[in-house]
Amino acid sequence: MKIKSQRDFFSGLLFVAVGLAFAWASKEYSFGSSAQPGPAYFPFGLGVLLALLGGMVLFKALTIETEDGELIGRVAWRPLFIIIAAICLFGWMLPRLGLVLTLPAVILLSSLAGDEFKLKDALLNCALLTFGSWLIFVWGLRLIIPVWPTIFAA
């Protein structure tokens, strides 16, 4: 069988692999029932859903003809490393510096991964996403997330 779109083919493979890995890893937890779902219920469902979506992308890559075969091209290493660094920075900063300082730092760093960095847009994103995250997770869902640095905690 001929691959008609390399990008879709390898994206679909990645989706299927990650989805199956999540579904497989969720076997270690209690599944529960529909009325009382356990900790495995959500990751298993998401894993299966991701694998199904990956299967659909794979099917498209093998059946729908494209002009140039949609070749993959070069790996964008700089954005990849910036996003990985931003994720690591988030994990390290949040318990120490709280949501109010962590999110702007992570948003500013990850906005450098794109080709079109505009400080005004990045700062607007910082303000909106930090307020929105506080509103949803701290105020709305009442999750226990440090909002301010631990030195300000009373």
C-alpha positions in Angstrom: 0.0 0.0 0.0 1.3 3.4 -0.9 1.6 6.3 1.6 -0.1 9.3 0.0 0.7 11.8 2.7 3.8 11.3 4.8 2.8 14.0 7.4 -0.6 12.4 8.0 0.8 8.9 8.1 3.4 9.6 10.8 1.1 11.9 12.7 -1.5 9.1 12.7 1.1 6.6 13.9 2.1 8.9 16.7 -1.5 9.4 17.8 -2.2 5.7 17.8 1.0 4.9 19.7 0.4 7.6 22.4 -3.3 6.7 22.7 -2.5 3.0 23.1 0.2 3.8 25.6 -2.2 5.8 27.7 -4.9 3.1 27.5 -2.3 0.4 28.4 -0.9 2.4 31.3 -4.3 3.0 32.8 -4.6 -0.8 33.4 -2.6 -0.2 36.6 -5.4 1.8 38.2 -8.9 0.9 39.2 -11.4 1.3 36.4 -14.6 1.7 38.5 -18.0 1.9 36.8 -20.0 4.4 34.8 -21.7 5.5 38.0 -18.5 5.7 40.0 -15.5 6.0 37.6 -12.1 5.2 39.0 -8.8 6.8 38.2 -8.3 4.7 35.1 -11.6 5.7 33.5 -10.6 9.0 32.1 -7.1 8.2 30.8 -8.4 4.9 29.2 -11.2 6.8 27.4 -8.9 9.5 26.2 -6.3 6.9 25.1 -8.8 5.0 23.1 -10.2 8.1 21.6 -6.8 9.4 20.6 -5.9 6.0 19.1 -9.2 6.0 17.1 -8.5 9.5 15.8 -5.0 8.4 14.9 -6.5 5.5 13.0 -8.7 7.9 11.0 -5.7 10.1 10.2 -3.8 7.0 9.1 -6.7 5.9 6.9 -6.7 9.3 5.3 -2.9 9.2 4.7 -3.3 5.9 2.9 -6.4 6.7 0.8 -6.6 10.3 -0.2 -4.1 11.4 -2.9 -2.1 14.5 -2.4 -0.1 16.4 -5.1 3.4 16.2 -3.6 2.9 13.4 -1.0 3.1 16.0 1.8 6.7 15.3 2.7 7.7 15.7 6.3 10.6 18.1 5.9 13.1 19.2 8.6 12.5 18.9 12.3 12.1 22.3 14.0 14.5 21.7 16.8 14.4 25.2 18.3 10.7 25.4 18.9 10.7 21.8 20.2 13.4 22.6 22.8 11.7 25.8 23.8 8.3 24.1 24.4 10.0 21.3 26.4 11.9 23.9 28.5 8.6 25.8 29.1 6.9 22.6 30.4 9.9 21.8 32.7 9.9 25.4 33.9 6.2 25.3 34.7 6.7 22.1 36.8 9.6 23.6 38.7 8.2 27.1 39.2 4.5 26.5 40.1 5.0 25.1 43.6 7.7 27.7 44.4 6.5 30.9 42.7 2.7 30.3 42.3 0.4 30.8 39.4 0.7 34.5 39.1 4.5 34.5 38.4 4.7 31.1 36.7 2.2 31.5 33.9 3.6 34.7 32.6 7.1 33.3 32.6 6.0 30.1 30.8 3.8 32.0 28.3 6.6 34.4 27.4 9.1 31.6 27.0 6.8 29.5 24.9 5.8 32.5 22.7 9.5 32.6 21.6 9.0 29.3 19.9 7.0 30.9 17.1 8.3 32.9 14.1 6.3 36.0 14.9 7.0 37.2 18.4 5.3 40.4 19.4 5.8 41.5 23.0 2.5 43.3 23.2 0.6 40.2 22.1 2.6 38.0 24.5 1.9 40.3 27.4 -1.8 40.3 26.6 -1.8 36.5 26.5 0.0 36.5 29.9 -2.7 38.7 31.5 -5.7 36.9 29.9 -4.4 33.3 30.5 -3.2 34.0 34.0 -6.6 35.5 35.0 -8.5 32.8 33.1 -6.5 30.1 34.8 -7.1 31.6 38.2 -10.8 32.0 37.5 -11.3 28.4 36.2 -9.0 26.4 38.4 -8.6 28.3 41.7 -11.9 30.1 42.0 -14.3 27.9 39.9 -13.0 24.4 40.5 -11.5 25.2 43.9 -8.3 23.3 43.1 -5.4 23.7 45.5 -2.9 25.5 43.4 -0.5 28.1 44.9 -1.4 31.5 43.5 1.4 33.5 45.0 5.0 32.7 45.9 5.5 30.6 49.0 7.3 33.5 50.7 4.0 35.5 50.6 1.9 32.7 52.0 0.8 33.4 55.6 
